[in-house]
Amino acid sequence: MSSALDRVLTNDALRDMAGFRAFRDGHTYFEPDQVYGLEEIDDTVSAKVLGLHEYHVKLWADGVVMGHACSCPVGQGEDICKHGVAVALTWLSDRNTVPVSPDALQRELDPIKTITTFLATQD
Ligand SMILES: [Zn+2]
C-alpha cells in the first residue's frame, strides 16, 4: 500500500518541520499510545489524540510538504503541533516495522540481570 504521504512524511522531514520542542512533546503522546482511531481515507490521515482534551488531527500531502491541522489552538496555525507530531509518528511506526536489534534487546535486559545478580548476593 502506497499513499501520497509516503513521499512527504519521513522521520527526518517530520523533525525538520516540527522543530525540537514539538517533536519531543509529540513523543510523549505517541509513546503511551494516546493516539487512537487512526484511519487513512483519500490520502488524508485522521486520528484522535488524548491529551488534556481530545484533539482531532488531520495530515495530508500538500505538494512536496505535509499539510496538517489539529483542533488545538496551536494546530490552527502554520506550525505543526505536538498532537500532529504524535499522529505522524504513529503513522510512521505502523508502516515501518523496525525489528528490535539484538544489541538493543541486550541493553534492555542488562539492568534486570544486574539487579537479579545483586539480589542473589543478599540474604
Ligand atoms: Zn494539536
Backbone and ligand atoms as CSV (ligand in chain L), in Angstrom:
chain,resi,resn,atom,element,x,y,z
A,1,MET,N,N,0.851,-1.196,0.000
A,1,MET,CA,C,0.000,0.000,0.000
A,1,MET,C,C,0.886,1.245,0.000
A,2,SER,N,N,0.605,2.117,-0.910
A,2,SER,CA,C,1.384,3.347,-1.002
A,2,SER,C,C,0.422,4.518,-0.964
A,3,SER,N,N,0.841,5.582,-0.340
A,3,SER,CA,C,-0.017,6.757,-0.315
A,3,SER,C,C,0.816,7.998,-0.587
A,4,ALA,N,N,0.142,9.091,-0.869
A,4,ALA,CA,C,0.831,10.347,-1.161
A,4,ALA,C,C,1.679,10.785,0.037
A,5,LEU,N,N,1.259,10.395,1.222
A,5,LEU,CA,C,2.009,10.782,2.423
A,5,LEU,C,C,3.400,10.146,2.460
A,6,ASP,N,N,3.520,8.994,1.824
A,6,ASP,CA,C,4.815,8.317,1.790
A,6,ASP,C,C,5.924,9.231,1.291
A,7,ARG,N,N,5.582,10.100,0.356
A,7,ARG,CA,C,6.596,10.954,-0.260
A,7,ARG,C,C,7.000,12.127,0.643
A,8,VAL,N,N,6.106,12.540,1.513
A,8,VAL,CA,C,6.387,13.758,2.282
A,8,VAL,C,C,6.589,13.519,3.774
A,9,LEU,N,N,6.151,12.355,4.240
A,9,LEU,CA,C,6.261,12.111,5.677
A,9,LEU,C,C,7.311,11.045,5.971
A,10,THR,N,N,8.455,11.523,6.455
A,10,THR,CA,C,9.503,10.635,6.939
A,10,THR,C,C,9.907,11.171,8.307
A,11,ASN,N,N,10.641,10.370,9.033
A,11,ASN,CA,C,11.100,10.797,10.350
A,11,ASN,C,C,11.878,12.111,10.276
A,12,ASP,N,N,12.784,12.204,9.295
A,12,ASP,CA,C,13.612,13.404,9.161
A,12,ASP,C,C,12.787,14.620,8.778
A,13,ALA,N,N,11.888,14.426,7.820
A,13,ALA,CA,C,11.043,15.540,7.374
A,13,ALA,C,C,10.195,16.042,8.537
A,14,LEU,N,N,9.708,15.107,9.319
A,14,LEU,CA,C,8.863,15.467,10.452
A,14,LEU,C,C,9.654,16.260,11.498
A,15,ARG,N,N,10.882,15.835,11.746
A,15,ARG,CA,C,11.714,16.514,12.738
A,15,ARG,C,C,12.047,17.932,12.275
A,16,ASP,N,N,12.362,18.069,10.992
A,16,ASP,CA,C,12.647,19.398,10.448
A,16,ASP,C,C,11.430,20.308,10.540
A,17,MET,N,N,10.289,19.739,10.223
A,17,MET,CA,C,9.070,20.522,10.190
A,17,MET,C,C,8.636,20.946,11.590
A,18,ALA,N,N,8.747,20.037,12.524
A,18,ALA,CA,C,8.210,20.278,13.857
A,18,ALA,C,C,9.156,21.107,14.725
A,19,GLY,N,N,10.440,20.958,14.506
A,19,GLY,CA,C,11.382,21.592,15.416
A,19,GLY,C,C,11.515,20.735,16.659
A,20,PHE,N,N,12.531,21.015,17.432
A,20,PHE,CA,C,12.868,20.148,18.556
A,20,PHE,C,C,11.720,19.989,19.553
A,21,ARG,N,N,11.131,21.107,19.929
A,21,ARG,CA,C,10.170,21.070,21.023
A,21,ARG,C,C,8.900,20.278,20.698
A,22,ALA,N,N,8.296,20.596,19.550
A,22,ALA,CA,C,7.075,19.874,19.175
A,22,ALA,C,C,7.380,18.406,18.921
A,23,PHE,N,N,8.549,18.138,18.375
A,23,PHE,CA,C,8.927,16.752,18.096
A,23,PHE,C,C,9.064,15.964,19.402
A,24,ARG,N,N,9.731,16.588,20.358
A,24,ARG,CA,C,9.914,15.933,21.657
A,24,ARG,C,C,8.556,15.745,22.345
A,25,ASP,N,N,7.741,16.803,22.353
A,25,ASP,CA,C,6.441,16.714,23.017
A,25,ASP,C,C,5.526,15.705,22.319
A,26,GLY,N,N,5.654,15.616,21.008
A,26,GLY,CA,C,4.855,14.648,20.264
A,26,GLY,C,C,5.148,13.231,20.714
A,27,HIS,N,N,6.419,12.988,21.043
A,27,HIS,CA,C,6.812,11.671,21.528
A,27,HIS,C,C,6.102,11.299,22.835
A,28,THR,N,N,5.820,12.290,23.665
A,28,THR,CA,C,5.191,11.986,24.950
A,28,THR,C,C,3.728,11.560,24.761
A,29,TYR,N,N,3.146,11.866,23.596
A,29,TYR,CA,C,1.790,11.380,23.313
A,29,TYR,C,C,1.831,10.079,22.534
A,30,PHE,N,N,2.858,9.952,21.742
A,30,PHE,CA,C,2.965,8.775,20.879
A,30,PHE,C,C,3.311,7.535,21.693
A,31,GLU,N,N,4.267,7.688,22.621
A,31,GLU,CA,C,4.786,6.517,23.306
A,31,GLU,C,C,3.770,5.798,24.185
A,32,PRO,N,N,2.976,6.515,24.999
A,32,PRO,CA,C,1.992,5.752,25.792
A,32,PRO,C,C,0.711,5.426,25.028
A,33,ASP,N,N,0.750,5.466,23.703
A,33,ASP,CA,C,-0.429,5.079,22.911
A,33,ASP,C,C,-1.618,5.978,23.147
A,34,GLN,N,N,-1.394,7.285,23.120
A,34,GLN,CA,C,-2.530,8.184,23.303
A,34,GLN,C,C,-3.146,8.619,21.979
A,35,VAL,N,N,-2.658,7.992,20.914
A,35,VAL,CA,C,-3.219,8.229,19.590
A,35,VAL,C,C,-4.133,7.060,19.264
A,36,TYR,N,N,-5.352,7.351,18.835
A,36,TYR,CA,C,-6.240,6.242,18.503
A,36,TYR,C,C,-7.174,6.610,17.350
A,37,GLY,N,N,-7.824,5.602,16.833
A,37,GLY,CA,C,-8.777,5.806,15.746
A,37,GLY,C,C,-8.126,6.290,14.473
A,38,LEU,N,N,-6.869,5.911,14.264
A,38,LEU,CA,C,-6.169,6.374,13.065
A,38,LEU,C,C,-6.735,5.696,11.823
A,39,GLU,N,N,-7.107,6.508,10.837
A,39,GLU,CA,C,-7.560,5.945,9.575
A,39,GLU,C,C,-7.101,6.816,8.423
A,40,GLU,N,N,-6.976,6.197,7.270
A,40,GLU,CA,C,-6.495,6.901,6.096
A,40,GLU,C,C,-7.535,6.780,5.007
A,41,ILE,N,N,-8.125,7.909,4.643
A,41,ILE,CA,C,-9.153,7.917,3.607
A,41,ILE,C,C,-8.793,8.978,2.579
A,42,ASP,N,N,-8.741,8.585,1.309
A,42,ASP,CA,C,-8.402,9.516,0.226
A,42,ASP,C,C,-7.123,10.292,0.530
A,43,ASP,N,N,-6.101,9.592,0.955
A,43,ASP,CA,C,-4.792,10.197,1.214
A,43,ASP,C,C,-4.791,11.202,2.360
A,44,THR,N,N,-5.823,11.193,3.167
A,44,THR,CA,C,-5.809,12.031,4.358
A,44,THR,C,C,-5.869,11.123,5.585
A,45,VAL,N,N,-4.902,11.318,6.456
A,45,VAL,CA,C,-4.865,10.534,7.683
A,45,VAL,C,C,-5.580,11.335,8.764
A,46,SER,N,N,-6.498,10.697,9.445
A,46,SER,CA,C,-7.111,11.379,10.578
A,46,SER,C,C,-7.020,10.487,11.798
A,47,ALA,N,N,-6.899,11.120,12.954
A,47,ALA,CA,C,-6.769,10.374,14.195
A,47,ALA,C,C,-7.151,11.281,15.352
A,48,LYS,N,N,-7.348,10.677,16.486
A,48,LYS,CA,C,-7.624,11.435,17.702
A,48,LYS,C,C,-6.455,11.266,18.657
A,49,VAL,N,N,-6.191,12.324,19.402
A,49,VAL,CA,C,-5.122,12.281,20.391
A,49,VAL,C,C,-5.713,12.671,21.737
A,50,LEU,N,N,-5.454,11.855,22.718
A,50,LEU,CA,C,-5.963,12.129,24.048
A,50,LEU,C,C,-4.925,12.901,24.844
A,51,GLY,N,N,-5.227,14.160,25.099
A,51,GLY,CA,C,-4.366,14.984,25.947
A,51,GLY,C,C,-5.213,15.474,27.088
A,52,LEU,N,N,-5.106,16.759,27.374
A,52,LEU,CA,C,-5.969,17.393,28.363
A,52,LEU,C,C,-7.417,17.283,27.879
A,53,HIS,N,N,-7.577,17.435,26.565
A,53,HIS,CA,C,-8.845,17.204,25.888
A,53,HIS,C,C,-8.580,16.196,24.790
A,54,GLU,N,N,-9.651,15.869,24.053
A,54,GLU,CA,C,-9.444,15.015,22.892
A,54,GLU,C,C,-9.264,15.927,21.677
A,55,TYR,N,N,-8.177,15.715,20.962
A,55,TYR,CA,C,-7.889,16.551,19.803
A,55,TYR,C,C,-8.027,15.741,18.523
A,56,HIS,N,N,-8.492,16.429,17.491
A,56,HIS,CA,C,-8.670,15.777,16.193
A,56,HIS,C,C,-7.602,16.281,15.244
A,57,VAL,N,N,-6.867,15.346,14.690
A,57,VAL,CA,C,-5.733,15.696,13.836
A,57,VAL,C,C,-5.966,15.159,12.425
A,58,LYS,N,N,-5.589,15.970,11.452
A,58,LYS,CA,C,-5.584,15.506,10.063
A,58,LYS,C,C,-4.229,15.803,9.437
A,59,LEU,N,N,-3.725,14.854,8.673
A,59,LEU,CA,C,-2.458,15.012,7.951
A,59,LEU,C,C,-2.683,14.620,6.496
A,60,TRP,N,N,-2.066,15.368,5.603
A,60,TRP,CA,C,-2.192,15.033,4.183
A,60,TRP,C,C,-0.979,15.552,3.431
A,61,ALA,N,N,-0.828,15.076,2.231
A,61,ALA,CA,C,0.284,15.533,1.399
A,61,ALA,C,C,-0.149,16.804,0.682
A,62,ASP,N,N,0.654,17.854,0.853
A,62,ASP,CA,C,0.348,19.137,0.237
A,62,ASP,C,C,1.527,19.472,-0.688
A,63,GLY,N,N,1.475,18.950,-1.883
A,63,GLY,CA,C,2.607,19.110,-2.790
A,63,GLY,C,C,3.803,18.331,-2.256
A,64,VAL,N,N,4.893,19.054,-1.997
A,64,VAL,CA,C,6.100,18.367,-1.518
A,64,VAL,C,C,6.213,18.399,0.002
A,65,VAL,N,N,5.259,19.013,0.663
A,65,VAL,CA,C,5.299,19.028,2.123
A,65,VAL,C,C,4.045,18.371,2.688
A,66,MET,N,N,4.031,18.200,3.989
A,66,MET,CA,C,2.878,17.595,4.628
A,66,MET,C,C,1.958,18.693,5.164
A,67,GLY,N,N,0.698,18.604,4.801
A,67,GLY,CA,C,-0.292,19.510,5.380
A,67,GLY,C,C,-0.749,18.944,6.708
A,68,HIS,N,N,-1.125,19.817,7.633
A,68,HIS,CA,C,-1.542,19.332,8.947
A,68,HIS,C,C,-2.571,20.271,9.545
A,69,ALA,N,N,-3.450,19.703,10.338
A,69,ALA,CA,C,-4.425,20.502,11.065
A,69,ALA,C,C,-4.778,19.770,12.342
A,70,CYS,N,N,-5.028,20.546,13.389
A,70,CYS,CA,C,-5.403,19.953,14.671
A,70,CYS,C,C,-6.427,20.876,15.305
A,71,SER,N,N,-7.272,20.314,16.141
A,71,SER,CA,C,-8.319,21.111,16.761
A,71,SER,C,C,-7.813,21.922,17.956
A,72,CYS,N,N,-6.538,21.779,18.328
A,72,CYS,CA,C,-5.994,22.577,19.431
A,72,CYS,C,C,-5.598,23.961,18.914
A,73,PRO,N,N,-5.396,24.952,19.805
A,73,PRO,CA,C,-5.069,26.317,19.363
A,73,PRO,C,C,-3.804,26.389,18.499
A,74,VAL,N,N,-2.775,25.650,18.871
A,74,VAL,CA,C,-1.524,25.672,18.100
A,74,VAL,C,C,-1.745,25.084,16.701
A,75,GLY,N,N,-2.552,24.031,16.660
A,75,GLY,CA,C,-2.751,23.295,15.413
A,75,GLY,C,C,-3.508,24.060,14.343
A,76,GLN,N,N,-4.124,25.188,14.720
A,76,GLN,CA,C,-4.842,26.005,13.734
A,76,GLN,C,C,-3.870,26.864,12.939
A,77,GLY,N,N,-2.667,27.030,13.465
A,77,GLY,CA,C,-1.697,27.928,12.833
A,77,GLY,C,C,-0.809,27.235,11.819
A,78,GLU,N,N,0.284,27.893,11.504
A,78,GLU,CA,C,1.219,27.424,10.484
A,78,GLU,C,C,1.998,26.201,10.952
A,79,ASP,N,N,2.347,26.205,12.229
A,79,ASP,CA,C,3.243,25.178,12.739
A,79,ASP,C,C,2.484,23.922,13.136
A,80,ILE,N,N,3.133,22.805,12.917
A,80,ILE,CA,C,2.536,21.537,13.345
A,80,ILE,C,C,2.639,21.466,14.871
A,81,CYS,N,N,1.584,20.993,15.510
A,81,CYS,CA,C,1.580,20.910,16.975
A,81,CYS,C,C,2.025,19.522,17.407
A,82,LYS,N,N,2.178,19.345,18.700
A,82,LYS,CA,C,2.649,18.063,19.230
A,82,LYS,C,C,1.670,16.921,18.928
A,83,HIS,N,N,0.374,17.251,18.847
A,83,HIS,CA,C,-0.601,16.203,18.519
A,83,HIS,C,C,-0.397,15.719,17.081
A,84,GLY,N,N,-0.121,16.673,16.193
A,84,GLY,CA,C,0.165,16.324,14.800
A,84,GLY,C,C,1.395,15.443,14.710
A,85,VAL,N,N,2.406,15.793,15.497
A,85,VAL,CA,C,3.642,15.002,15.524
A,85,VAL,C,C,3.334,13.584,16.014
A,86,ALA,N,N,2.520,13.494,17.060
A,86,ALA,CA,C,2.198,12.180,17.635
A,86,ALA,C,C,1.485,11.302,16.606
A,87,VAL,N,N,0.567,11.882,15.851
A,87,VAL,CA,C,-0.153,11.108,14.833
A,87,VAL,C,C,0.805,10.696,13.715
A,88,ALA,N,N,1.677,11.635,13.319
A,88,ALA,CA,C,2.653,11.325,12.269
A,88,ALA,C,C,3.573,10.187,12.709
A,89,LEU,N,N,4.001,10.217,13.967
A,89,LEU,CA,C,4.874,9.154,14.484
A,89,LEU,C,C,4.150,7.817,14.495
A,90,THR,N,N,2.874,7.857,14.860
A,90,THR,CA,C,2.086,6.619,14.892
A,90,THR,C,C,1.939,6.055,13.486
A,91,TRP,N,N,1.652,6.947,12.552
A,91,TRP,CA,C,1.508,6.527,11.148
A,91,TRP,C,C,2.817,5.911,10.656
A,92,LEU,N,N,3.924,6.567,10.983
A,92,LEU,CA,C,5.235,6.052,10.562
A,92,LEU,C,C,5.518,4.684,11.176
A,93,SER,N,N,5.214,4.539,12.449
A,93,SER,CA,C,5.555,3.284,13.124
A,93,SER,C,C,4.654,2.148,12.656
A,94,ASP,N,N,3.420,2.478,12.232
A,94,ASP,CA,C,2.539,1.443,11.695
A,94,ASP,C,C,3.059,0.912,10.362
A,95,ARG,N,N,3.774,1.753,9.650
A,95,ARG,CA,C,4.201,1.379,8.305
A,95,ARG,C,C,5.603,0.790,8.251
A,96,ASN,N,N,6.428,1.175,9.220
A,96,ASN,CA,C,7.791,0.655,9.218
A,96,ASN,C,C,7.981,-0.222,10.440
A,97,THR,N,N,7.993,-1.499,10.203
A,97,THR,CA,C,8.236,-2.396,11.313
A,97,THR,C,C,9.741,-2.500,11.511
A,98,VAL,N,N,10.205,-1.850,12.522
A,98,VAL,CA,C,11.632,-1.871,12.800
A,98,VAL,C,C,11.909,-2.973,13.811
A,99,PRO,N,N,12.578,-4.028,13.373
A,99,PRO,CA,C,12.850,-5.106,14.310
A,99,PRO,C,C,13.805,-4.647,15.409
A,100,VAL,N,N,13.596,-5.162,16.579
A,100,VAL,CA,C,14.483,-4.831,17.686
A,100,VAL,C,C,15.818,-5.515,17.447
A,101,SER,N,N,16.866,-4.734,17.419
A,101,SER,CA,C,18.193,-5.317,17.180
A,101,SER,C,C,18.644,-6.062,18.426
A,102,PRO,N,N,19.420,-7.108,18.257
A,102,PRO,CA,C,19.892,-7.877,19.410
A,102,PRO,C,C,20.604,-6.985,20.432
A,103,ASP,N,N,21.358,-6.001,19.930
A,103,ASP,CA,C,22.064,-5.090,20.828
A,103,ASP,C,C,21.111,-4.301,21.705
A,104,ALA,N,N,20.039,-3.799,21.079
A,104,ALA,CA,C,19.066,-3.007,21.822
A,104,ALA,C,C,18.378,-3.873,22.871
A,105,LEU,N,N,18.106,-5.111,22.484
A,105,LEU,CA,C,17.460,-6.036,23.400
A,105,LEU,C,C,18.374,-6.330,24.585
A,106,GLN,N,N,19.640,-6.496,24.285
A,106,GLN,CA,C,20.626,-6.771,25.316
A,106,GLN,C,C,20.679,-5.626,26.323
A,107,ARG,N,N,20.648,-4.401,25.798
A,107,ARG,CA,C,20.697,-3.227,26.681
A,107,ARG,C,C,19.476,-3.189,27.591
A,108,GLU,N,N,18.313,-3.634,27.032
A,108,GLU,CA,C,17.101,-3.634,27.842
A,108,GLU,C,C,17.179,-4.674,28.950
A,109,LEU,N,N,17.811,-5.774,28.641
A,109,LEU,CA,C,17.854,-6.872,29.592
A,109,LEU,C,C,18.909,-6.666,30.683
A,110,ASP,N,N,19.957,-5.977,30.329
A,110,ASP,CA,C,21.079,-5.828,31.244
A,110,ASP,C,C,20.740,-5.319,32.645
A,111,PRO,N,N,19.945,-4.227,32.764
A,111,PRO,CA,C,19.659,-3.725,34.115
A,111,PRO,C,C,18.987,-4.781,34.987
A,112,ILE,N,N,18.092,-5.565,34.382
A,112,ILE,CA,C,17.382,-6.600,35.148
A,112,ILE,C,C,18.373,-7.661,35.623
A,113,LYS,N,N,19.245,-8.021,34.709
A,113,LYS,CA,C,20.263,-9.013,35.034
A,113,LYS,C,C,21.140,-8.510,36.183
A,114,THR,N,N,21.491,-7.233,36.093
A,114,THR,CA,C,22.319,-6.623,37.129
A,114,THR,C,C,21.609,-6.674,38.473
A,115,ILE,N,N,20.315,-6.354,38.471
A,115,ILE,CA,C,19.553,-6.328,39.728
A,115,ILE,C,C,19.406,-7.740,40.297
A,116,THR,N,N,19.063,-8.702,39.427
A,116,THR,CA,C,18.898,-10.081,39.919
A,116,THR,C,C,20.207,-10.626,40.463
A,117,THR,N,N,21.286,-10.310,39.779
A,117,THR,CA,C,22.593,-10.766,40.254
A,117,THR,C,C,22.883,-10.170,41.620
A,118,PHE,N,N,22.543,-8.884,41.759
A,118,PHE,CA,C,22.759,-8.201,43.038
A,118,PHE,C,C,21.909,-8.824,44.142
A,119,LEU,N,N,20.605,-9.066,43.815
A,119,LEU,CA,C,19.697,-9.607,44.826
A,119,LEU,C,C,20.123,-10.998,45.276
A,120,ALA,N,N,20.684,-11.752,44.368
A,120,ALA,CA,C,21.108,-13.117,44.675
A,120,ALA,C,C,22.221,-13.132,45.727
A,121,THR,N,N,22.918,-12.021,45.847
A,121,THR,CA,C,24.016,-11.968,46.815
A,121,THR,C,C,23.518,-11.503,48.186
A,122,GLN,N,N,22.228,-11.097,48.255
A,122,GLN,CA,C,21.693,-10.583,49.527
A,122,GLN,C,C,21.007,-11.700,50.318
A,123,ASP,N,N,20.900,-11.523,51.610
A,123,ASP,CA,C,20.207,-12.505,52.462
A,123,ASP,C,C,18.697,-12.474,52.261
L,1,ZN,ZN,ZN,-2.761,19.966,18.464
